[in-house]
Amino acid sequence: MKKVYNSIAVLSLMFGFSQTMNAQTVVFGPEDFEGTMDATTGIPTGWQETGLSDDGIWAVGDETVASSQYWAVPAHPSGGVFSFSNDDACNCDKSEDRMILPEQDFSALAGFLTLNADLYHDGAYGNIGSVEVSTDQGTTWTEVAVVDNVPEWQIAAGFDLSAYAGQSGVWIAFRQNDAGSWTSGFCVDNVSISNSTAPEPDASVAVVTGEYSITPLTQVTGSIATEALVSNTGNADVTNAVVTSTVYDGAGNVVHTETSTPVATIAVAASESVALTGYAPTAVDAYVVQYIVSIDEADVTSANDTSLFTAVISDSTYARDNGIAEGSLGIGSGDPGQLGQNFVVNALDTMTSVSMQISNASGNMTGKPISATIYDTDPATGAPVNVLANTEMVMVSETPDSMYTCVITNGLELAPGTYTVVANETDENITLATSSSIYTAGATWVIFGTNPWANSEDYGFEVAYLLRPNFGEVVESTVGLSEINDNKISIYPNPSTGNFKLNMSGLNASTVDVSITDVSGKVVLNTSFNTVNGGLNAPINISNVEEGVYIVRVNGDSSIVKRIVVSKK
């Protein structure tokens, strides 16, 4: 299952986008929720809220106030506060949470009516956001539209209310609906209603991405930026919709541009997939893809004409997550098991380590071991079958959220195929970080007790794990080094941000040479230290390097090899 991304909210400032509208009359708003709120409801005076929840129903605040453990709300692109309903925090009955605009009188209006709002609705865990209208003061409601599930703010999303022109006593509501289960939430900002006697064509574009957020260059088999989704968000048909695609490298240089075949007609509220040739990356980089949609008509809203996303091509890392830890999952204390996800290896390569992010805000994982296991899979189901390798164990630090890298001793050569990378839970709930805004059905797995392997969505969790295999040169193993030598040296903290201490004792040598390399053998530091009374306590700073595993070689009385994990989380 592919996910649709519209990242204009994140990158609009970079490219200087602005919003324009055709001539129209604003008949309500805009309401930006920045004023004084009603002391009873907590939403603007004159608005209503109804629902079954016991948390105040709707509230107003910024991204910090709106967010909770398993639902991370991004800041609005313009900053400030907005209205929200959070089912994750409440975990109560939010199936009927309506925030209702002041009653509208459209009796003197003809032509076209459009409701516009900035919305954040990721649809995580089955959440439903919608726009509804009532003409009998809330006794019955008619659904106007279901809000798209998008992992970023949707700016100036439009909804056609023209059917209610000429009517009075119109109630309009934003509805949060958890469908009777535990879900995420719904955010609303900058609400307005406009009237026009002329049709208001409006086309929007969103990026359709593949399953992976980061792909090693060795595993790239095709092109990026090969599909866009064009939607008619206006009140009139649009014609000859064309998507122009531009791909920029990390330095901002244009490396690819193309224009799609026109889509002849897109009806109101309909969407069409647009195919593109795309760009075949040839180098490690973070490529920014820009889509711009144009139509024959004068587009009423330009804010949704552009969509961007970043396609990361790495030298070694494979990822399904977007790097944003919105929650965590584990099996539970006292219940050993495994959580993992599938990765497709397209070309012969060597997996050298596995990185995983552990959420340790409670401190329960401090000092606990973590490791990973790699399986081959059943071709029919994708389920793990045979163990191919286990990583070395790493101890979890006190850091609330940190990425840990577990090395595969001597590496694991993998032929093309599908493999499952799993995180191992022992006696403590592993709290493996998850992202709900990017998800592929059938890609994640869990096993515990006497239960067979099952997908995480079978338990109600539509997430990606922050669990990433790494490929490249084989890392030397520290296994087998003499106990005497190993006891002479300690590195702490490990993992670190790149600032750490090298401590040694029982030395005869007057000087110690230290060399630090990455897993490919590239030297990042060469230095020497004088010993004092047969010991050494030296500060080392390699904070300028990228996250990953580094090899520390110390030459004094003998040669000793240690591993340091650099994590910036």
C-alpha positions as CSV (number, residue, x, y, z in Angstrom):
1,M,0.0,0.0,0.0
2,K,1.4,3.4,-1.0
3,K,0.9,6.5,1.0
4,V,0.1,10.0,-0.2
5,Y,2.3,12.8,1.1
6,N,1.7,16.5,0.7
7,S,4.7,18.2,2.2
8,I,4.1,21.8,1.1
9,A,3.5,22.7,4.7
10,V,7.1,21.8,5.5
11,L,9.0,23.1,2.5
12,S,6.9,26.0,1.2
13,L,9.2,28.6,2.8
14,M,12.2,27.1,1.0
15,F,10.6,27.7,-2.4
16,G,8.7,30.9,-1.6
17,F,5.1,29.7,-2.3
18,S,2.2,31.9,-1.6
19,Q,-1.6,31.6,-1.6
20,T,-3.8,33.6,-4.0
21,M,-7.5,33.4,-4.7
22,N,-9.8,34.7,-7.4
23,A,-12.4,37.4,-6.7
24,Q,-14.9,36.1,-4.2
25,T,-16.8,37.3,-1.2
26,V,-15.8,36.0,2.2
27,V,-19.1,35.4,4.1
28,F,-17.5,33.9,7.3
29,G,-14.1,34.1,8.9
30,P,-11.4,33.6,8.7
31,E,-11.3,32.1,12.2
32,D,-7.7,31.4,13.3
33,F,-8.3,30.5,16.9
34,E,-5.9,33.1,18.1
35,G,-8.4,35.3,20.0
36,T,-10.0,34.9,23.4
37,M,-11.8,31.6,23.7
38,D,-15.2,31.0,25.4
39,A,-14.5,30.2,29.1
40,T,-16.9,27.2,29.1
41,T,-16.2,25.5,25.8
42,G,-12.6,26.5,25.1
43,I,-13.4,27.3,21.5
44,P,-14.4,30.6,19.9
45,T,-17.5,32.4,21.2
46,G,-20.6,31.6,19.1
47,W,-19.2,28.1,18.2
48,Q,-20.7,24.9,19.6
49,E,-19.3,21.5,20.4
50,T,-21.2,18.3,21.0
51,G,-19.9,14.8,21.6
52,L,-19.7,11.8,23.9
53,S,-16.1,12.2,25.1
54,D,-15.3,13.3,28.6
55,D,-12.1,15.4,28.0
56,G,-13.8,18.7,27.0
57,I,-14.4,17.4,23.4
58,W,-12.5,20.1,21.3
59,A,-9.7,22.3,22.6
60,V,-7.3,25.0,21.4
61,G,-3.5,24.9,21.6
62,D,-0.3,24.6,19.7
63,E,1.5,21.4,18.6
64,T,2.9,20.8,22.1
65,V,-0.5,21.0,23.8
66,A,-2.2,19.0,21.0
67,S,0.3,16.1,20.9
68,S,0.3,13.0,23.1
69,Q,2.3,9.8,23.5
70,Y,1.2,8.1,20.2
71,W,0.0,11.1,18.2
72,A,2.6,13.7,17.4
73,V,1.0,16.8,15.8
74,P,3.4,18.9,13.7
75,A,3.4,22.7,14.1
76,H,1.2,24.6,11.8
77,P,3.4,26.1,9.0
78,S,2.4,29.6,10.1
79,G,2.9,28.8,13.8
80,G,0.4,29.7,16.5
81,V,-2.5,27.7,17.9
82,F,-5.4,25.7,16.4
83,S,-8.4,23.6,17.4
84,F,-8.0,19.9,18.0
85,S,-9.7,16.7,19.3
86,N,-7.2,14.1,20.6
87,D,-8.5,10.5,20.9
88,D,-5.0,9.1,21.7
89,A,-4.8,11.2,24.9
90,C,-8.4,10.5,26.0
91,N,-9.0,7.0,24.7
92,C,-12.6,7.7,25.2
93,D,-15.7,7.7,23.0
94,K,-14.9,10.3,20.4
95,S,-17.2,9.0,17.7
96,E,-19.4,12.0,17.8
97,D,-17.0,14.9,18.5
98,R,-18.4,17.8,16.5
99,M,-17.1,21.4,16.5
100,I,-19.9,23.5,15.0
101,L,-19.5,26.9,13.3
102,P,-22.0,29.7,14.3
103,E,-25.3,29.2,12.4
104,Q,-25.0,30.5,8.9
105,D,-27.7,32.3,6.9
106,F,-27.1,31.7,3.1
107,S,-30.7,32.7,2.2
108,A,-29.5,35.8,0.2
109,L,-26.7,34.0,-1.5
110,A,-26.6,32.2,-4.9
111,G,-24.0,30.5,-6.9
112,F,-21.1,28.7,-5.3
113,L,-20.2,28.4,-1.6
114,T,-16.9,27.0,-0.4
115,L,-15.6,26.1,3.0
116,N,-11.9,26.4,3.4
117,A,-9.7,25.2,6.4
118,D,-6.2,24.2,7.2
119,L,-6.4,20.6,8.5
120,Y,-4.1,18.0,10.1
121,H,-5.6,14.5,9.8
122,D,-3.2,11.5,9.5
123,G,-6.0,8.9,9.9
124,A,-3.7,6.9,12.2
125,Y,-5.2,3.8,13.7
126,G,-8.5,4.2,11.7
127,N,-9.4,7.8,12.8
128,I,-12.0,9.5,10.6
129,G,-12.2,13.3,10.1
130,S,-15.2,14.7,8.2
131,V,-17.2,17.8,7.3
132,E,-20.9,17.6,8.0
133,V,-24.0,19.9,7.5
134,S,-27.3,20.1,9.4
135,T,-30.4,22.1,8.5
136,D,-32.4,21.0,11.5
137,Q,-30.2,22.4,14.3
138,G,-28.2,19.3,14.7
139,T,-30.9,16.7,14.8
140,T,-29.6,15.1,11.7
141,W,-26.3,15.5,9.9
142,T,-25.3,15.1,6.2
143,E,-21.7,14.2,5.4
144,V,-20.2,16.6,2.9
145,A,-16.7,15.1,2.7
146,V,-14.3,12.8,4.4
147,V,-11.0,14.5,5.1
148,D,-7.9,12.9,3.4
149,N,-5.3,11.1,5.5
150,V,-2.1,13.1,5.1
151,P,1.0,13.2,7.4
152,E,1.3,17.0,7.1
153,W,-0.9,20.0,7.4
154,Q,-3.3,20.4,4.4
155,I,-3.4,24.1,3.7
156,A,-6.6,25.7,2.4
157,A,-8.5,22.4,1.9
158,G,-11.7,23.2,0.1
159,F,-15.2,21.7,0.5
160,D,-18.2,22.5,-1.7
161,L,-21.3,23.8,0.2
162,S,-23.0,25.2,-2.9
163,A,-26.0,22.9,-2.3
164,Y,-26.9,25.1,0.7
165,A,-26.9,28.4,-1.1
166,G,-30.3,30.1,-0.6
167,Q,-30.9,28.4,2.7
168,S,-30.9,29.7,6.3
169,G,-30.2,28.0,9.6
170,V,-27.2,26.1,8.2
171,W,-25.0,24.3,10.8
172,I,-21.5,23.3,9.6
173,A,-19.4,20.9,11.7
174,F,-15.9,19.4,11.7
175,R,-16.4,15.9,13.1
176,Q,-13.8,13.8,14.9
177,N,-14.7,10.1,14.8
178,D,-12.7,7.3,16.4
179,A,-15.1,4.7,15.1
180,G,-15.4,3.3,18.7
181,S,-11.7,2.4,19.0
182,W,-8.5,4.0,20.1
183,T,-7.2,6.3,17.3
184,S,-5.3,9.6,16.8
185,G,-7.1,12.9,16.3
186,F,-8.1,15.8,14.1
187,C,-6.8,19.5,14.0
188,V,-8.5,22.5,12.4
189,D,-7.3,26.1,11.7
190,N,-8.0,29.1,9.5
191,V,-11.7,28.4,8.8
192,S,-13.5,30.5,6.3
193,I,-16.5,30.4,3.9
194,S,-16.6,32.2,0.6
195,N,-19.3,32.9,-2.0
196,S,-18.9,33.4,-5.7
197,T,-21.4,33.6,-8.5
198,A,-18.9,32.1,-10.9
199,P,-17.5,28.6,-10.8
200,E,-14.3,28.2,-8.8
201,P,-12.1,25.5,-10.3
202,D,-9.4,24.2,-8.0
203,A,-6.9,21.4,-8.5
204,S,-4.6,20.1,-5.8
205,V,-1.6,17.8,-6.1
206,A,-0.1,15.3,-3.7
207,V,3.0,13.1,-3.9
208,V,2.5,9.3,-4.0
209,T,5.6,7.7,-2.5
210,G,6.8,4.1,-2.3
211,E,7.2,2.0,0.7
212,Y,10.6,3.3,1.8
213,S,11.7,6.6,3.2
214,I,15.4,5.9,2.9
215,T,16.9,3.6,0.3
216,P,20.6,2.5,-0.1
217,L,21.9,3.4,-3.5
218,T,22.9,-0.2,-4.1
219,Q,19.2,-1.2,-3.7
220,V,17.7,1.5,-6.1
221,T,16.3,-0.4,-9.1
222,G,14.1,2.3,-10.7
223,S,13.2,5.9,-10.5
224,I,11.8,8.2,-7.9
225,A,9.0,10.7,-8.4
226,T,7.0,8.4,-10.7
227,E,3.4,9.2,-9.5
228,A,1.3,12.1,-8.4
229,L,-2.3,12.3,-7.3
230,V,-4.4,15.2,-8.7
231,S,-7.6,16.1,-7.0
232,N,-10.5,18.4,-7.9
233,T,-11.1,20.3,-4.7
234,G,-13.2,23.1,-6.3
235,N,-16.8,23.3,-7.3
236,A,-16.5,22.9,-11.0
237,D,-14.9,20.4,-13.4
238,V,-11.2,21.0,-14.2
239,T,-9.7,20.3,-17.6
240,N,-6.3,19.4,-18.9
241,A,-4.6,18.9,-15.6
242,V,-0.8,18.7,-16.0
243,V,1.8,17.9,-13.4
244,T,5.3,19.5,-13.8
245,S,7.9,17.5,-11.9
246,T,11.2,19.0,-10.9
247,V,13.9,17.1,-8.9
248,Y,16.6,19.0,-7.0
249,D,19.8,17.5,-5.6
250,G,21.0,18.3,-2.1
251,A,22.8,21.4,-3.4
252,G,19.6,22.8,-5.0
253,N,20.6,21.9,-8.5
254,V,17.9,20.8,-11.0
255,V,18.7,17.2,-12.0
256,H,15.5,16.3,-13.7
257,T,12.3,18.0,-15.0
258,E,9.3,16.7,-16.9
259,T,5.7,17.4,-17.7
260,S,3.0,14.8,-17.5
261,T,0.4,13.9,-20.1
262,P,-2.7,16.0,-19.5
263,V,-5.8,14.5,-17.8
264,A,-8.7,15.7,-19.9
265,T,-11.3,16.1,-17.2
266,I,-11.5,15.7,-13.4
267,A,-15.0,15.9,-12.0
268,V,-15.7,17.7,-8.7
269,A,-14.5,15.7,-5.7
270,A,-12.7,13.2,-7.9
271,S,-9.0,12.3,-8.1
272,E,-6.8,11.0,-10.8
273,S,-3.4,9.3,-10.6
274,V,-0.8,10.8,-12.9
275,A,2.1,8.7,-14.1
276,L,5.6,10.2,-14.6
277,T,8.9,8.8,-15.9
278,G,10.7,10.0,-12.7
279,Y,14.4,10.3,-12.0
280,A,16.9,7.5,-11.5
281,P,19.3,8.5,-8.8
282,T,23.0,7.9,-9.4
283,A,24.5,9.3,-6.2
284,V,23.9,9.3,-2.5
285,D,21.9,12.5,-1.7
286,A,18.6,13.9,-0.3
287,Y,16.6,14.7,-3.4
288,V,13.7,17.2,-3.2
289,V,10.9,16.5,-5.6
290,Q,8.5,19.3,-6.5
291,Y,5.2,18.8,-8.2
292,I,3.1,21.7,-9.6
293,V,-0.3,21.1,-11.1
294,S,-1.8,23.4,-13.7
295,I,-5.3,23.4,-15.3
296,D,-6.9,25.3,-18.2
297,E,-9.1,27.2,-15.9
298,A,-8.0,30.0,-13.5
299,D,-7.2,28.0,-10.3
300,V,-9.0,29.6,-7.3
301,T,-6.4,28.5,-4.7
302,S,-2.7,28.3,-5.4
303,A,-1.7,27.1,-2.0
304,N,-2.5,23.5,-2.9
305,D,-1.0,23.6,-6.4
306,T,2.4,22.5,-5.2
307,S,3.6,19.5,-3.3
308,L,7.1,18.5,-2.3
309,F,8.8,15.6,-0.7
310,T,12.3,14.4,0.0
311,A,13.6,11.1,-1.3
312,V,16.7,10.1,0.6
313,I,19.2,7.9,-1.1
314,S,21.8,6.7,1.4
315,D,25.1,4.9,1.2
316,S,24.0,2.2,3.6
317,T,20.7,2.7,5.5
318,Y,17.3,1.2,4.6
319,A,14.2,2.6,6.3
320,R,10.4,2.4,6.2
321,D,9.9,5.1,8.8
322,N,9.9,8.9,8.4
323,G,12.3,9.4,11.4
324,I,9.5,10.8,13.6
325,A,8.8,8.7,16.7
326,E,5.1,9.2,17.2
327,G,4.8,6.3,19.7
328,S,6.3,3.0,20.7
329,L,5.4,-0.7,20.8
330,G,6.5,-3.6,22.8
331,I,5.1,-6.9,23.9
332,G,5.1,-6.2,27.6
333,S,7.2,-6.9,30.7
334,G,7.9,-10.5,31.2
335,D,6.8,-11.5,27.7
336,P,9.8,-12.2,25.4
337,G,9.1,-11.9,21.7
338,Q,10.1,-10.1,18.5
339,L,8.9,-7.2,16.5
340,G,10.1,-6.7,12.9
341,Q,9.5,-5.6,9.4
342,N,10.3,-6.7,5.9
343,F,12.9,-5.2,3.5
344,V,13.3,-6.2,-0.1
345,V,16.9,-6.7,-1.2
346,N,17.1,-6.0,-4.9
347,A,20.8,-6.6,-5.5
348,L,23.5,-8.8,-3.8
349,D,24.7,-6.9,-0.7
350,T,26.0,-7.4,2.8
351,M,24.0,-6.4,5.8
352,T,26.4,-5.2,8.5
353,S,24.2,-3.9,11.3
354,V,20.7,-3.0,12.5
355,S,19.7,0.3,14.0
356,M,16.6,0.7,16.2
357,Q,15.2,3.6,18.2
358,I,14.2,2.9,21.8
359,S,11.8,5.2,23.7
360,N,13.0,5.0,27.3
361,A,11.2,7.9,28.9
362,S,10.2,5.7,31.8
363,G,13.7,4.4,32.4
364,N,12.6,0.8,32.4
365,M,14.9,-0.1,29.6
366,T,18.0,1.4,31.1
367,G,20.8,-1.2,31.3
368,K,18.7,-3.8,29.3
369,P,20.1,-5.6,26.4
370,I,18.8,-5.2,22.9
371,S,19.7,-7.1,19.7
372,A,18.3,-7.9,16.3
373,T,17.7,-11.1,14.3
374,I,17.5,-11.4,10.5
375,Y,15.1,-14.0,8.9
376,D,14.4,-15.1,5.4
377,T,10.7,-15.1,4.6
378,D,7.8,-17.2,3.2
379,P,7.4,-16.1,-0.4
380,A,3.7,-16.5,-0.2
381,T,3.0,-14.6,3.1
382,G,6.1,-12.6,3.8
383,A,6.2,-14.1,7.3
384,P,9.7,-14.8,8.9
385,V,10.8,-18.4,8.5
386,N,14.5,-19.2,9.1
387,V,17.1,-17.4,11.3
388,L,20.0,-16.2,9.2
389,A,22.0,-14.1,11.7
390,N,21.9,-12.5,15.1
391,T,23.5,-9.2,16.0
392,E,25.7,-8.5,19.0
393,M,23.9,-7.1,22.0
394,V,23.9,-3.4,23.0
395,M,22.9,-2.0,26.4
396,V,20.2,0.7,26.5
397,S,21.3,4.0,28.1
398,E,19.3,6.4,30.3
399,T,18.6,8.6,27.3
400,P,14.8,8.9,26.8
401,D,14.9,8.4,23.0
402,S,18.0,7.1,21.3
403,M,19.0,5.2,18.1
404,Y,21.1,2.1,18.8
405,T,23.1,0.1,16.3
406,C,23.7,-3.6,16.8
407,V,26.5,-5.1,14.7
408,I,26.3,-8.3,12.7
409,T,29.6,-10.1,13.4
410,N,31.4,-10.5,10.0
411,G,28.3,-9.3,8.2
412,L,25.5,-11.2,6.4
413,E,25.6,-11.5,2.6
414,L,22.1,-11.5,1.2
415,A,21.0,-12.5,-2.3
416,P,18.0,-10.7,-3.8
417,G,14.8,-11.5,-1.9
418,T,12.7,-10.4,1.0
419,Y,14.0,-10.5,4.5
420,T,12.6,-9.7,8.0
421,V,14.7,-7.6,10.4
422,V,13.4,-8.0,14.0
423,A,14.1,-6.4,17.4
424,N,14.3,-8.9,20.2
425,E,12.5,-8.3,23.5
426,T,13.7,-10.1,26.5
427,D,12.3,-9.5,30.0
428,E,11.4,-5.8,29.7
429,N,8.9,-4.1,27.4
430,I,11.3,-3.0,24.5
431,T,9.3,0.2,23.6
432,L,10.5,0.2,20.0
433,A,9.7,3.6,18.5
434,T,7.0,3.7,15.8
435,S,5.7,6.1,13.2
436,S,2.0,6.1,12.3
437,S,2.2,8.6,9.5
438,I,3.9,6.2,7.1
439,Y,2.7,2.6,6.9
440,T,2.6,-0.3,4.5
441,A,0.1,-3.1,5.1
442,G,1.7,-6.6,5.6
443,A,5.2,-5.2,6.2
444,T,5.5,-5.4,10.0
445,W,5.5,-8.5,12.1
446,V,5.2,-9.5,15.8
447,I,5.4,-12.9,17.6
448,F,5.2,-13.7,21.3
449,G,4.1,-16.6,23.5
450,T,2.5,-19.5,21.6
451,N,1.1,-17.1,19.0
452,P,2.2,-17.4,15.4
453,W,3.8,-14.6,13.4
454,A,1.2,-11.9,12.7
455,N,1.2,-8.4,11.2
456,S,1.1,-5.5,13.6
457,E,-2.2,-4.3,12.0
458,D,-3.8,-7.5,13.1
459,Y,-3.5,-6.1,16.6
460,G,-4.8,-2.7,15.6
461,F,-1.4,-1.0,15.0
462,E,-0.9,0.5,11.5
463,V,2.6,1.7,12.0
464,A,6.2,1.5,10.8
465,Y,9.0,0.6,13.2
466,L,12.0,2.8,13.6
467,L,14.0,-0.3,12.8
468,R,16.6,-0.1,10.0
469,P,19.1,-2.5,8.4
470,N,22.5,-1.1,7.3
471,F,24.6,-2.4,4.5
472,G,28.2,-1.9,3.4
473,E,31.7,-3.0,4.5
474,V,32.0,-5.7,7.1
475,V,32.7,-4.3,10.5
476,E,35.5,-6.0,12.5
477,S,34.3,-8.0,15.4
478,T,35.5,-7.3,18.9
479,V,34.6,-10.9,19.8
480,G,37.7,-12.9,20.6
481,L,39.9,-10.1,21.9
482,S,41.8,-11.1,25.0
483,E,40.1,-10.5,28.3
484,I,43.2,-8.8,29.6
485,N,43.3,-6.3,26.7
486,D,39.5,-5.7,26.8
487,N,39.6,-4.9,30.5
488,K,42.3,-2.2,30.0
489,I,40.0,0.1,28.1
490,S,36.5,1.6,28.5
491,I,34.6,4.1,26.4
492,Y,31.8,6.1,27.9
493,P,29.2,7.0,27.2
494,N,28.4,4.6,24.5
495,P,26.3,5.4,22.5
496,S,27.3,9.0,22.6
497,T,26.8,12.2,20.5
498,G,30.5,11.9,19.5
499,N,31.8,13.4,22.7
500,F,33.1,10.6,24.9
501,K,35.9,9.6,27.3
502,L,38.6,7.0,26.6
503,N,39.8,5.4,29.8
504,M,42.7,3.0,30.1
505,S,44.7,1.5,33.0
506,G,47.6,-0.9,33.7
507,L,49.6,0.5,30.8
508,N,53.4,0.2,30.3
509,A,53.6,2.4,27.2
510,S,54.3,6.1,27.7
511,T,52.1,7.1,24.7
512,V,48.9,5.7,23.2
513,D,48.0,6.1,19.5
514,V,44.2,6.4,18.8
515,S,42.7,5.9,15.3
516,I,38.9,6.1,14.6
517,T,37.4,5.0,11.3
518,D,33.9,4.5,10.0
519,V,32.7,1.1,8.8
520,S,34.1,1.7,5.3
521,G,37.6,2.3,6.7
522,K,37.6,6.1,6.3
523,V,39.7,7.7,9.0
524,V,37.8,10.4,11.0
525,L,40.5,10.9,13.8
526,N,44.2,10.2,14.3
527,T,45.7,11.4,17.6
528,S,48.1,10.4,20.4
529,F,48.0,10.8,24.2
530,N,50.7,10.6,26.9
531,T,49.9,8.2,29.7
532,V,50.1,9.3,33.4
533,N,51.1,6.7,36.0
534,G,50.1,3.9,33.6
535,G,46.7,5.3,32.9
536,L,44.8,7.4,30.5
537,N,41.6,9.4,30.8
538,A,41.3,11.3,27.5
539,P,38.4,13.3,26.1
540,I,37.6,12.6,22.4
541,N,35.3,14.7,20.2
542,I,34.1,13.4,16.8
543,S,30.7,15.1,17.1
544,N,31.1,16.4,13.5
545,V,30.6,12.9,12.1
546,E,27.3,11.4,10.9
547,E,25.4,8.9,13.1
548,G,26.6,5.4,12.9
549,V,29.1,2.8,14.1
550,Y,32.8,3.7,14.3
551,I,35.8,1.6,15.1
552,V,38.3,2.8,17.7
553,R,41.8,1.3,17.5
554,V,44.2,1.9,20.3
555,N,47.8,1.0,20.1
556,G,49.9,1.1,23.2
557,D,51.1,-2.1,24.9
558,S,49.1,-3.9,22.4
559,S,46.4,-3.3,19.8
560,I,42.9,-3.1,21.1
561,V,39.7,-2.6,19.0
562,K,36.5,-1.1,20.3
563,R,33.2,0.1,18.8
564,I,31.6,3.5,19.5
565,V,28.0,4.2,18.3
566,V,27.4,7.9,17.5
567,S,23.8,9.0,17.8
568,K,22.5,12.6,17.6
569,K,19.0,11.7,18.9
